[in-house]
């Protein structure tokens, strides 16, 4: 009988895991290479084989998170219909739910506020489509609508990331969809 060799966790994965662990207690911009490599159990040389700086680790975590959201498709219990906005939103929120611990750390008090801007691209496809098809509005008005939607969405997503046991993904999707309809209705009057 042959013995199985223990599987080694790749160094970059260990660094990402250690970074997320440190993010629970330290601001993203205060995590140092020395602390990170000690937590990950890797050498300075190994760190620099994968990353140029500690912020590159954060960027890698954020990019991998967003890439996984972009390719993951979840269908709700009912028949999935991509043309129905609530189903599409539910699909996006369900993919976030599957990675909730990482999402909580990235959006938490120690996370990078720029991550919100990156996440906006994930959500803003429908709003961009609306502006393309809506009656012509002044650019300033479009910008104000965009800011109102983004601000409210992020307040809700941050709250949900800390209270995900109180509100189901489907309930949040339905509420956000109703909010979007309300904004669209207000802007067309």
Secondary structure, 3 states (H helix, E strand, C coil): CCCCCCCCCCHHHHHHHHHHHHHCCCCHHHCCHHHHHHHHCCCHHHHHHHCCCHHHHHHHHHHHHHHHHHHCCCCCCCCCCCCCHHHHHHHHHHHHHCCHHHHHHHHCCCCCCHHHHHHHHHHCHHHHHHHHHCCCCCHHHHHHHHHHHHHHHHHHHHHHHHCCCCCCHHHHHHHHHHHHHHHHHHHHC
